[in-house]
Amino acid sequence: MASTYADNTGLELIRNGEQSGTWGTTTNTNLSIIDRLTNGVVTISLQGLATKVITTSDGVLSEGQFKVIVFTGSPTSNACTVTISPPTNKHVYMIYNNTNGAVTVTQGSGGNVIIPAVSSSAGVNILYCDGGGSGAAVVSLSDNLSLSNVRITGGNIADGMSTSDKALARTGLDLEVGGVDSNPDVQAYDANLTTFLAAFNLPTSTGTAGQAITTDGNNPAALGFTSIASAARAYTYSVLF
């Protein structure tokens, strides 16, 4: 009987007693496929393309077997639709969109994932292709992450959130005034306090040792520095006279 193939990877499954004297070639191909599946990285140019098909073929090395796919080039009209084939294969891909346009990854009539160009700080995504046949869907595994501890050591945080998502984020992070508890981290804007502070002309220098802050008696008051000795003499004179 002829060989069969693994459902999602293209690995050839040799029947018992078959390929005498040649099974080594098939085995080496299988090991190369496994290498791609585990740590393989491929660069695929989308230069001048509006569509691209990435295929996983049975028994031979093919583009769809790589774990990490890096897209480069300038797609037509700054957009390209990439179809994962065949639609019955399940895959997990790490995609790096290093083009200047959006890449839409699809497998069937189900959901698609749009990956912006990496220049927008959002061009990296982890995808799951469900292999559902004609109705296959591509789902992002990295769009909605729940992390208990996050440490950002560099780079920028891009603002790609909608207004409603920003409101949810503020509430969830306890940054919403009157948010998830009675003592939020962000306090309400106090117009009276702002007016009070604005009424003072605060000193712009640091002063020197032995000085006190004094007012000029005007409204609004201007604050300045006076030596403590002079301030004390002025107070003594006002008491005596």
Helices and strands as residue ranges (DSSP letters): E 4-5, E 12-13, H 23-39, E 41-45, E 51-55, G 63-65, E 68-72, G 76-78, E 79-85, E 91-97, E 102-106, E 113-115, G 118-120, E 124-129, G 133-135, E 138-140, H 163-172, H 191-198, E 211-215, E 223-227, H 228-240
